[in-house]
Amino acid sequence: MHWLLKICLIIAGNAFALWLANLWVPGFVVTTSIPKLILLAFILALLNFILKPILKLIFGPIIILTLGLGLIIVNAAILLMVQYFGNSLDILSGSLSIQSIPALVYSTLIVSAVNFIVHIL
């Protein structure tokens, strides 16, 4: 039961992070529908769980050379994959749009910071 609460908190934190990025970052557009936002947060949590360790392994030398700043590349790649998978599903088509590179970088920083805080708790 403890793991189920942890998964729910991670998904809620991801939904909150996507909502914050939608509010604060121009060019990062998320639909205002709550069920779609929760589904996007679930996709983000799933990709973070499955794909992020693989990307960290691949980008390991870059992460070490940049003293950890290479993790921004990994997190940005995850957000781009969330946009791709979210738009490829019929139920979520057009629910997430990242319109520029600065919007991607700023939204990556916001999502990373909120995920860091959620994982500490």
Backbone as ProteinMPNN parsed JSONL, in Angstrom:
{"seq_chain_A": "MHWLLKICLIIAGNAFALWLANLWVPGFVVTTSIPKLILLAFILALLNFILKPILKLIFGPIIILTLGLGLIIVNAAILLMVQYFGNSLDILSGSLSIQSIPALVYSTLIVSAVNFIVHIL", "coords_chain_A": {"N_chain_A": [[0.809, -1.189, 0.0], [2.041, 1.159, 0.587], [3.658, 1.77, -1.602], [1.765, 2.375, -3.519], [0.688, 4.787, -2.607], [2.969, 6.342, -2.868], [3.317, 6.341, -5.676], [0.974, 7.671, -6.441], [1.458, 10.182, -5.267], [3.696, 10.988, -6.75], [2.576, 11.199, -9.315], [0.688, 13.208, -8.809], [2.447, 15.272, -8.117], [3.788, 15.585, -10.567], [1.65, 16.433, -12.155], [1.099, 18.865, -10.889], [3.519, 20.169, -11.417], [3.471, 20.344, -14.23], [1.241, 21.992, -14.486], [2.185, 24.319, -13.18], [4.295, 25.007, -14.898], [2.798, 25.569, -17.144], [1.508, 27.876, -16.266], [3.633, 29.694, -15.771], [5.525, 29.676, -17.864], [5.889, 31.069, -20.949], [4.895, 29.788, -24.057], [4.808, 27.172, -23.366], [2.292, 25.097, -23.383], [-0.385, 23.642, -21.831], [-3.296, 21.685, -21.777], [-6.315, 22.679, -20.12], [-7.92, 20.806, -18.992], [-8.589, 18.686, -16.351], [-8.585, 15.756, -16.196], [-7.046, 15.149, -18.51], [-4.666, 16.42, -17.876], [-3.849, 14.905, -15.676], [-3.482, 12.453, -16.926], [-1.371, 13.104, -18.658], [0.538, 13.624, -16.683], [0.776, 11.063, -15.646], [1.932, 9.747, -17.843], [4.348, 11.129, -17.908], [5.428, 10.346, -15.423], [5.669, 7.6, -15.88], [7.533, 7.533, -18.013], [9.681, 8.727, -16.703], [10.223, 6.743, -14.862], [10.828, 4.457, -16.415], [12.405, 5.172, -18.72], [14.203, 7.212, -18.005], [16.447, 6.243, -16.365], [17.859, 4.814, -18.328], [18.507, 6.807, -20.181], [20.115, 8.385, -18.538], [22.275, 6.691, -18.231], [23.218, 6.553, -20.861], [23.848, 9.26, -21.372], [25.748, 9.617, -19.445], [28.649, 10.302, -19.465], [28.481, 12.973, -20.392], [26.936, 14.13, -18.402], [28.675, 13.887, -16.241], [30.893, 15.41, -17.13], [29.749, 17.955, -17.282], [29.202, 18.471, -14.712], [26.723, 17.634, -13.672], [24.871, 19.261, -14.951], [24.108, 18.21, -17.331], [21.919, 16.701, -16.851], [19.748, 18.245, -17.376], [19.453, 18.019, -20.095], [18.628, 15.364, -20.282], [16.184, 15.47, -18.863], [14.829, 17.306, -20.47], [14.627, 15.834, -22.806], [12.908, 13.835, -21.92], [10.59, 15.376, -21.448], [10.042, 16.201, -24.067], [9.438, 13.713, -25.154], [7.133, 13.135, -23.715], [5.465, 15.056, -24.812], [5.393, 14.095, -27.449], [4.314, 11.448, -27.152], [1.95, 12.097, -25.854], [0.626, 13.633, -27.786], [0.362, 11.748, -29.752], [-1.525, 9.974, -28.879], [-4.997, 9.559, -29.27], [-6.829, 10.471, -27.415], [-5.478, 12.43, -26.057], [-4.646, 14.301, -27.898], [-3.135, 17.263, -28.873], [-2.953, 18.265, -26.297], [-0.624, 19.0, -25.024], [1.841, 21.314, -25.726], [4.947, 22.359, -26.712], [6.503, 25.161, -27.617], [8.914, 26.452, -28.156], [12.529, 26.511, -27.799], [13.535, 27.926, -25.464], [11.186, 27.772, -23.905], [11.065, 25.028, -23.519], [13.403, 24.611, -22.01], [12.955, 26.183, -19.665], [10.56, 25.049, -18.719], [11.482, 22.487, -18.253], [13.249, 22.941, -16.138], [11.433, 23.747, -14.145], [9.757, 21.477, -13.869], [11.68, 19.607, -13.122], [12.577, 20.667, -10.668], [10.235, 20.532, -9.084], [9.806, 17.756, -9.145], [12.115, 16.929, -7.8], [11.643, 17.967, -5.239], [9.306, 16.527, -4.558], [10.296, 13.903, -4.548], [12.067, 14.039, -2.448], [10.35, 14.301, -0.291]], "CA_chain_A": [[0.0, 0.0, 0.0], [2.935, 2.301, 0.662], [4.125, 2.078, -2.955], [0.653, 2.986, -4.249], [0.655, 6.182, -2.172], [4.129, 6.997, -3.464], [3.028, 6.543, -7.099], [-0.043, 8.728, -6.529], [2.114, 11.458, -4.963], [4.548, 11.334, -7.89], [1.7, 11.651, -10.399], [0.147, 14.508, -8.401], [3.538, 16.231, -8.239], [3.998, 15.846, -11.991], [0.528, 17.254, -12.621], [1.33, 20.203, -10.353], [4.656, 20.75, -12.141], [3.004, 20.719, -15.57], [0.354, 23.143, -14.317], [3.042, 25.479, -12.899], [4.993, 25.37, -16.135], [1.789, 26.186, -18.004], [1.255, 29.228, -15.773], [4.782, 30.582, -15.728], [6.402, 29.644, -19.035], [5.23, 31.325, -22.231], [5.304, 28.832, -25.07], [4.529, 25.832, -22.842], [0.836, 25.12, -23.294], [-1.023, 22.4, -21.403], [-4.738, 21.823, -21.724], [-6.804, 22.956, -18.772], [-8.75, 19.693, -18.546], [-7.932, 17.969, -15.251], [-8.247, 14.359, -16.529], [-5.949, 15.111, -19.48], [-3.455, 16.796, -17.152], [-3.451, 13.754, -14.867], [-2.972, 11.435, -17.851], [-0.031, 13.559, -19.049], [1.41, 13.414, -15.525], [1.029, 9.619, -15.581], [2.905, 9.439, -18.902], [5.624, 11.678, -17.451], [5.932, 9.466, -14.361], [6.05, 6.332, -16.5], [8.786, 7.739, -18.739], [10.732, 8.957, -15.709], [10.533, 5.478, -14.214], [11.377, 3.465, -17.342], [13.375, 5.662, -19.695], [15.207, 8.121, -17.447], [17.715, 5.58, -16.027], [18.573, 4.454, -19.556], [19.091, 8.043, -20.722], [21.219, 8.784, -17.651], [23.405, 5.826, -18.553], [23.74, 6.96, -22.171], [24.43, 10.6, -21.266], [26.597, 9.637, -18.256], [29.856, 11.121, -19.593], [28.116, 14.399, -20.511], [26.489, 14.55, -17.076], [29.865, 14.031, -15.4], [31.704, 16.537, -17.606], [29.076, 19.23, -17.01], [28.95, 18.482, -13.27], [25.309, 17.431, -13.395], [23.987, 20.075, -15.777], [23.638, 17.385, -18.433], [20.612, 16.147, -16.502], [18.743, 19.087, -18.03], [19.24, 17.408, -21.418], [17.839, 14.145, -20.069], [14.825, 15.864, -18.497], [14.217, 17.922, -21.642], [14.276, 14.742, -23.717], [11.716, 13.201, -21.359], [9.444, 16.254, -21.718], [9.723, 16.111, -25.495], [8.775, 12.428, -25.375], [5.771, 13.271, -23.19], [4.716, 15.79, -25.832], [5.195, 13.208, -28.595], [3.374, 10.378, -26.816], [0.663, 12.712, -25.549], [-0.028, 14.041, -29.026], [0.094, 10.581, -30.603], [-2.756, 9.345, -28.395], [-6.176, 10.297, -29.72], [-7.515, 11.088, -26.28], [-4.675, 13.559, -25.582], [-4.091, 15.066, -29.021], [-3.113, 18.709, -28.694], [-3.051, 18.673, -24.902], [0.663, 19.558, -24.601], [2.577, 21.928, -26.831], [6.158, 23.101, -26.355], [6.616, 25.922, -28.845], [10.249, 26.995, -28.405], [13.606, 25.945, -26.975], [13.507, 28.491, -24.105], [10.044, 27.21, -23.172], [11.464, 23.678, -23.134], [14.405, 24.681, -20.938], [12.335, 26.689, -18.432], [9.615, 24.061, -18.203], [12.294, 21.388, -17.735], [13.74, 23.339, -14.82], [10.318, 23.737, -13.198], [9.352, 20.088, -13.635], [12.766, 18.954, -12.381], [12.576, 21.163, -9.285], [9.082, 19.972, -8.369], [10.07, 16.32, -8.957], [13.13, 16.804, -6.764], [10.982, 18.2, -3.941], [8.394, 15.4, -4.304], [11.069, 12.699, -4.23], [12.634, 14.21, -1.107], [9.284, 14.026, 0.672]], "C_chain_A": [[0.858, 1.262, 0.0], [3.398, 2.732, -0.73], [3.025, 2.732, -3.781], [0.514, 4.463, -3.889], [1.801, 6.967, -2.789], [3.892, 7.293, -4.947], [2.006, 7.662, -7.282], [0.554, 10.106, -6.236], [3.011, 11.913, -6.108], [3.699, 11.85, -9.047], [1.092, 13.011, -10.06], [1.22, 15.595, -8.499], [3.837, 16.572, -9.689], [2.881, 16.711, -12.564], [0.689, 18.695, -12.147], [2.46, 20.91, -11.102], [4.248, 21.172, -13.551], [2.086, 21.934, -15.51], [1.161, 24.417, -14.041], [3.781, 25.944, -14.148], [4.032, 26.024, -17.12], [1.517, 27.625, -17.579], [2.424, 30.172, -16.007], [5.592, 30.665, -17.01], [5.599, 29.948, -20.298], [5.778, 30.365, -23.295], [5.152, 27.388, -24.627], [3.042, 25.792, -22.544], [0.323, 23.721, -22.949], [-2.519, 22.656, -21.348], [-5.209, 22.002, -20.281], [-7.703, 21.858, -18.234], [-7.985, 18.871, -17.509], [-7.64, 16.504, -15.606], [-7.102, 14.242, -17.54], [-4.624, 15.467, -18.809], [-2.954, 15.624, -16.304], [-2.896, 12.637, -15.758], [-1.583, 11.811, -18.373], [0.967, 13.358, -17.912], [1.735, 11.932, -15.352], [2.05, 9.203, -16.629], [4.285, 9.936, -18.496], [6.231, 10.793, -16.365], [6.407, 8.13, -14.927], [7.373, 6.454, -17.254], [9.944, 7.999, -17.783], [11.163, 7.644, -15.062], [11.256, 4.516, -15.153], [12.559, 4.007, -18.136], [14.492, 6.525, -19.101], [16.498, 7.422, -17.015], [18.534, 5.197, -17.261], [19.243, 5.683, -20.157], [20.232, 8.562, -19.851], [22.464, 7.951, -17.932], [24.044, 6.241, -19.874], [24.462, 8.297, -22.078], [25.353, 10.743, -20.055], [27.857, 10.476, -18.386], [29.559, 12.625, -19.702], [27.671, 14.937, -19.16], [27.688, 14.77, -16.159], [30.695, 15.232, -15.827], [31.076, 17.887, -17.302], [28.688, 19.365, -15.548], [27.459, 18.432, -12.936], [24.359, 18.248, -14.245], [23.471, 19.315, -16.999], [22.306, 16.708, -18.134], [19.48, 16.981, -17.097], [18.429, 18.528, -19.415], [18.362, 16.164, -21.293], [16.385, 14.507, -19.761], [14.104, 16.539, -19.661], [13.802, 16.857, -22.655], [13.023, 14.014, -23.226], [10.483, 14.052, -21.63], [9.059, 16.238, -23.191], [9.031, 14.785, -25.826], [7.349, 12.437, -24.828], [4.905, 14.015, -24.203], [4.413, 14.875, -27.025], [4.15, 12.138, -28.295], [1.991, 10.932, -26.497], [-0.088, 13.118, -26.794], [-0.319, 12.868, -29.945], [-1.141, 9.813, -30.141], [-3.95, 10.195, -28.818], [-6.85, 11.05, -28.587], [-6.786, 12.341, -25.791], [-4.184, 14.469, -26.698], [-4.244, 16.564, -28.771], [-3.158, 19.165, -27.253], [-1.744, 19.237, -24.35], [1.388, 20.071, -25.825], [3.748, 22.718, -26.267], [6.581, 23.821, -27.62], [8.003, 26.468, -29.138], [11.259, 26.32, -27.484], [13.647, 26.588, -25.588], [12.331, 27.977, -23.272], [10.362, 25.801, -22.7], [12.429, 23.71, -21.956], [13.767, 25.129, -19.623], [11.343, 25.688, -17.849], [10.35, 22.843, -17.653], [12.807, 21.714, -16.34], [12.64, 23.299, -13.772], [9.913, 22.308, -12.858], [10.422, 19.35, -12.831], [12.777, 19.381, -10.918], [11.415, 20.577, -8.485], [9.278, 18.47, -8.15], [11.104, 16.075, -7.872], [12.506, 16.963, -5.384], [10.054, 17.03, -3.585], [9.176, 14.155, -3.905], [11.78, 12.823, -2.883], [11.587, 13.871, -0.045], [8.949, 12.555, 0.688]], "O_chain_A": [[0.453, 2.301, -0.521], [3.515, 3.926, -1.003], [3.312, 3.554, -4.65], [0.254, 5.296, -4.758], [1.63, 8.119, -3.187], [4.229, 8.377, -5.422], [2.151, 8.503, -8.17], [0.195, 11.088, -6.887], [3.076, 13.106, -6.402], [4.064, 12.834, -9.691], [0.991, 13.876, -10.93], [0.929, 16.715, -8.919], [4.112, 17.729, -10.008], [3.133, 17.614, -13.362], [0.446, 19.635, -12.905], [2.371, 22.104, -11.388], [4.639, 22.244, -14.014], [2.144, 22.804, -16.379], [0.862, 25.473, -14.599], [3.873, 27.142, -14.414], [4.418, 26.936, -17.851], [1.318, 28.497, -18.425], [2.227, 31.322, -16.397], [6.291, 31.656, -17.218], [4.723, 29.169, -20.676], [6.988, 30.17, -23.401], [5.346, 26.473, -25.427], [2.582, 26.383, -21.567], [0.564, 22.754, -23.672], [-2.957, 23.724, -20.921], [-4.567, 21.528, -19.344], [-8.203, 21.972, -17.115], [-6.869, 18.417, -17.765], [-6.532, 16.04, -15.339], [-6.277, 13.334, -17.435], [-3.585, 14.89, -19.13], [-1.748, 15.386, -16.233], [-1.944, 11.955, -15.378], [-0.717, 10.947, -18.514], [2.109, 12.965, -18.148], [2.847, 11.585, -14.954], [2.936, 8.397, -16.346], [5.282, 9.248, -18.713], [7.431, 10.52, -16.393], [7.43, 7.596, -14.499], [8.234, 5.58, -17.146], [11.063, 7.545, -18.023], [12.34, 7.46, -14.751], [12.193, 3.834, -14.739], [13.604, 3.36, -18.211], [15.601, 6.561, -19.635], [17.574, 7.96, -17.274], [19.763, 5.251, -17.235], [20.394, 5.624, -20.59], [21.204, 9.115, -20.363], [23.582, 8.462, -17.874], [25.268, 6.277, -19.992], [25.55, 8.462, -22.631], [25.706, 11.86, -19.675], [28.128, 11.295, -17.508], [30.302, 13.448, -19.166], [27.989, 16.073, -18.808], [27.715, 15.73, -15.389], [31.154, 15.997, -14.978], [31.792, 18.865, -17.086], [27.935, 20.266, -15.181], [26.999, 19.114, -12.021], [23.16, 17.969, -14.268], [22.501, 19.738, -17.629], [21.64, 16.204, -19.038], [18.376, 16.476, -17.298], [17.28, 18.558, -19.857], [17.462, 15.945, -22.104], [15.463, 13.923, -20.33], [12.896, 16.364, -19.822], [12.751, 16.968, -23.285], [12.175, 13.623, -24.028], [9.438, 13.52, -22.003], [7.873, 16.26, -23.522], [8.142, 14.741, -26.677], [6.457, 11.819, -25.408], [3.75, 13.65, -24.426], [3.299, 14.884, -27.548], [3.217, 11.936, -29.072], [0.978, 10.315, -26.828], [-1.308, 12.966, -26.861], [-1.164, 12.979, -30.834], [-1.741, 9.078, -30.926], [-3.903, 11.422, -28.729], [-7.38, 12.143, -28.786], [-7.399, 13.215, -25.179], [-3.361, 15.346, -26.439], [-5.337, 17.059, -28.495], [-3.381, 20.348, -26.997], [-1.754, 19.891, -23.307], [1.535, 19.369, -26.825], [3.571, 23.626, -25.455], [6.975, 23.181, -28.595], [8.259, 26.909, -30.259], [10.893, 25.649, -26.52], [13.782, 25.864, -24.602], [12.468, 27.77, -22.067], [9.973, 25.415, -21.598], [12.291, 22.931, -21.013], [14.009, 24.521, -18.58], [11.288, 25.496, -16.634], [9.892, 22.231, -16.688], [12.801, 20.855, -15.458], [12.871, 22.87, -12.642], [9.744, 21.971, -11.686], [10.096, 18.554, -11.951], [12.964, 18.551, -10.029], [11.594, 20.172, -7.337], [8.951, 17.96, -7.078], [10.986, 15.119, -7.106], [12.799, 16.193, -4.469], [10.022, 16.594, -2.434], [8.754, 13.425, -3.008], [12.065, 11.81, -2.243], [11.894, 13.24, 0.966], [8.072, 12.129, 1.44]]}, "name": "protein", "num_of_chains": 1, "seq": "MHWLLKICLIIAGNAFALWLANLWVPGFVVTTSIPKLILLAFILALLNFILKPILKLIFGPIIILTLGLGLIIVNAAILLMVQYFGNSLDILSGSLSIQSIPALVYSTLIVSAVNFIVHIL"}
